[in-house]
Amino acid sequence: MSQVNSLNESKLLAYLEANVDGFLGPIRLTKFAGGQSNPTFKIDAASGSYVLRRQPAGELLKSAHAVDREYLVVKALADTDVPVAKAYHLCEDREVIGSMFYIMEFCDGNIHWRPELNEAESPAQRGQMYDEMVKVLAAIHSVDIEQAGLSDYGRPGNYFQRQLDRWSAQYRASELETIDEMERLIVWLSDNMPADDGKVSLVHGDYRLDNLMYAKDNSHVIAVLDWELSTLGHPYADLAYLIMGMKLPASQNKDMVGGLGAIDWASQGIPSEEEIVARYCELTNIDKIENWNFCMAFSFFRLAAICQGVAKRAVDGNASNATANNVGALVRPLAQLAIGYLD
């Protein structure tokens, strides 16, 4: 059989038929376009369609590309209000395809790459799609952690401090040059760390439009995708990350991080930053969000650190997408946007 990105399809087929209930070949693999982290494939088999998520090949940074954590959380959310694909099997044996992977249900819906949502029929529908995004985020943060079996999914203590330590270390491990704005940002975030307010929920960690799959009529979200960065943490980090993604400069490349740019949000039916925060507060029964500027600055920093990791993998030759090396150019602009919240 043919190979896709060095996957041995014959060996994979034998493994899946032996380990996934009802799985039956022959199979055909197609790599999904886009994405910079864990390579993802559609498997068309005699028994139906599936999705395979694997770690990238090559040497990986510690704790990165944790597909086993993805599998665990997707499986745990099956009986909650959070829409997820059905998780079938985790393979930790790296001998099968060269890295750890898992198999899940193939969901047939719409993934929208552009936050301006030109696919929407009207500004009203566009607003409804954004409202659905906020509703699903509130559902994630409302999951009963203990009941879902996720009590040990994250560490106790100040989430923002842990995340700052983690992403500062990841940034240093993948740093290719000194970026003054990142240096200033790391110092400011450390000096302005809020006191731990005790809020803990499941957080997605990469909650943005293109990690959501909408129904074919765009009426609701049918699956939240890409749980690689999920953990137990502070819910406001997810909300800030969502809004940060909207405030990024527009991109002409769907494989690159891109936001709404300079368009008029209101005329397009897109809620403002203040309206999204207010709607989230309404859905989660809170009055207001403290330290919002810190949350936003941290979100820009974290994405900059992620982009730096992608750029490092491109230099090392094991990034999952040909455009990965262009992502490194975003690190400085992201840090500059964060500094706007500092001032």
N, C-alpha and C positions, 0 to 999 in steps of 0.2 A: 504493500500500500504506500501511497505518497506520504510525505511528511510536511507539516505546517510548522514553521519556526522550530524545526528540530524535534517535533513531537513524533514519537514512534507510534503510529496509529494501530498497528497490529498488536503491540504490547499493551497499549491503552485499552483496546477493545477486549482483549482477554481478561484484563483486570476488572473492567466495568461489568462484564457479564458475570464474573464471579462474585462481585461485591455490592452491586446495586440491584435491588429487588426489581425483577421484571425487565431488566435491561437486555436488549437484543440487537445485535448488529445485522448487517454491516453498518459502518458509520462514515460520515463525511464531516470534516472539521472546517470551520470558517472563522478566521480571526476577526473580532470586532475592531473597527477603526476607532481611533481616538484613545485617550487615556494615556497616562504616563507611568502608572504604577504596576499593578498586577495584570499581566497579559490575560485576556479573556476571550474565550472561544465559544461559538455555537456548535453543538454536536447534533447533527441530524442522524438519527438511528431508526432502525426498523420499529423500535418500540416507542418512538416519539422524539421530541426535541428537548435538549438539555443545554445547560451552560456550564462550562469549565472555567474556573478561576485558578491560576497558578502563580507561584512566586516567579519573578524573573530569574533567568540564568545568571551565573556569575556570583562573585562575592558580594554579600549584602551587609549593609549597616545593621548593627545589633538592634533588635526589636522592630526593624522595618519589614514591610510586606508580610504582615502576620495573617496569612489566609486562614490559619487555624482559629484565630480570634473571630474573623469574619464568619466562619462557619458556625461557631458556637453561638454568636449573638443572633444570627438569622434563624437558627433552629429554635432558640429560646423565645423568639418573638412570634412564633407561629400562632399562639393562642391569645395574642393581645390585639389592641386596636391599631397597631402599627402595620401597615401593609408591607409584606415582604414575600419574596419567592420562597417556595418550599425547598428546604435543604435536604439533600439525599445522602451524601457520603463525603467524608474527609479522608484523604489519602496522605498519610505522613511518611510513607515509604518513597524516598526520593529516587529510588532505582527505577520506578515505573516510567516517569517522563523526565527525570532529571531534577525535579523540585517538588515540594509539597503542593497539593491542589485539592479543590473540592468540587463537587457536582451539585447543581441545584436546578430547579425548575426553570424552563424558558418561559418568560412572560411576554405576551405579544401586545405591545402598546406603543405609545409615542414617547420618545426622548427628545426634549427640546434643548438645543445647544445654545441658542441665543436668548439672553434675558429680555430682549424687547418683544419676544413672542409674536413675531409677525404671522405665525400660523393661526393665531386667535381670530375669530370671526369679527370681533368688535372690541372696543375698549372695555365694555362691560364684562365680556368673557375673559379678557386678559386680567382684569381685576379679580374675577372669581378664581382664576388659576393661581394667582398670587395668594389669595386668601386660603386656598386649599393647601398651599405650601406651608403657610403659617399654622394651619390646623394640624397637619401631620407632624410638624415639629413639636407642637404642644402635646400631641399624643405620645411621641417618643419620650418627652420629659415627664410624662405622667405614668409611665410604666411602673408597676409595682415591682421593684428590683428583686425583693425576696421571693415573691410568688413566681417570677420568671426564672428563678434559679441563677440570678446574676449578682448575688451578694459579694462574690469574690472577683468580679470582673474589673475592678479598679482598686487602687490603693487609697487608704484614708489620708486625710490631711488637705492642705490648701491646693486645690486643683490648679489654679493659675500658677502657683509657685512650682509645682511639679512639671507643668507644661513648659514653663519658661526654662527650667533646668534642662528638660529633655530636648527642646528644640534649639536651645543655645548650643548644647553638646552636638546635636545633629548638624547644626550649621557649621560649627567649628570643624567637624569631621569631613565636611564636604566643601569647605571654603577654598575658593580658587584665587581670590584676591581680597584685599582689604577694602571694605565699603564703609565710608565714614558714617553714612546715615544709619547703617545697621549697628555700628559701634555705639552711636548716640542712643539709638532705640533700646538696645540691650541694657544700657546703664539706666535709662529713664524707667523702663519697666521694672527693673529690680528695685529702684529707689521709691517707686510709687505703688508697690504691690499692696492691694487692699487686704484688710484683715479677713480671715476666713469667716464667712457668714453662715457656714454649716449647710448650705444648699448642696445637695448631691442628687444627681439623676443619671439615667443613661444618656450619654451624649453621642451623637453620630460622628462628629469630628471633621466631616467634609460635606456638610449639608448645603447643597446648592442645586440649582435647577437641573443640570444635566446628570445628577445622581438620583433623579426622580423619574419614574415611568408613569405617564398618565394613560388613562383609558383612551381608546381610539377616538372617542368624541371629546376628549380633554376635560370631561366633567369632574374627574377625581383621580387621585393618585392610586395606582394599583400595586406599586412596589417601590420601596426605598432601596437603592443600590449602594454598593461600595462601602462596606462597613469596616474597612481595614483600620481606620483611625478611631473607631469607637472605644469608649471606656466608661467608667463611672466618673463623673466630673460635674462641672458647674454648667447649668443649662444656659446661662447668658452667653457663654462662649459660642455655642451653636448659633444663637440668634444673631450675635455680632458678626459671625462668619458669613451667614446668609446675606446680611445687609452689605457687608464689605464686598461680597462678590458682585452685587448690583452696582456698587460705586466705582468699580474698576473702569479703566479706559476701555472703549470698545475694541474688539479684535476682529480682523478680517479672516482669521484662520480658526476654524471650528475646533482644532486640536489645541489651541492656545487658550489660556485663561483670558476671559473677556467679560466686561460689564456693560452697563447701559451707556457709558460715555456721556455725551452732552445733550442727549435727547430730553425733551420735556416729559417727565414722568406722568404728571397729572393728565395731560392731554391724551396720553396713551392708555389711561386707566390703571396705571401702575401706582400703588400706594407709596407714600413718602416714607423716609426712615422713621419719622415720628409716628406715622399712622401704623406702620408695621409693629413698632414697639408697643403702641397702645393696644392694638389687636391681640398681640401675644399676652400682654398683661391681663386683658379681659378673659382670654381663654384659659389662663392659668391661675386666675383669681388672685392677682397681686396688684398693689397700688402703683408702684413705680420701680424702676431699676436704678440702683445706686452704682456709682463708678462706671457709668456707661462709656465715657471717653477712654478709660483704661481698657475696657473690653474691646472696643474698636481698634485701638492702637495695637493691642496684643494680637488681634486677628490678622492684621496686615503683616505683623512680624512673623507670625507662624506660617502664613502662606509664603512669605519670602524665604523662610528656611526650607520649606518643602520644595520650592522652585530651585533653590541652590542644590538640594539633593538630586533633583532630576538632572540638573546641569552637570553635576559630578559624574553621574552614571553615564551621561552621554560621552564625557571625556574618557571614561573607563571602557566605553564600548558595550555596555550591557543595558542601556535604556530600552524600553519596550516600544518606542515610537521614534520615527525618523526626525520628527520636529523637536525632540527633547532638548537638543542643544540650544534652541532659540529661547527656551524658557528661562535660561540663566539671565537673559537680558532684562527680565522683569524684576529681579531682586531689588535693584536700586530704586526704581519707580515705586514699588510697593512700600519700601521703607520711607520714601518721601511722603506718600499718602498717610502713613501712620503718624509721621511727625506733625502733620496738620492737626491731628487730635491732641498732640502734646501742647501745641501753641494756643 
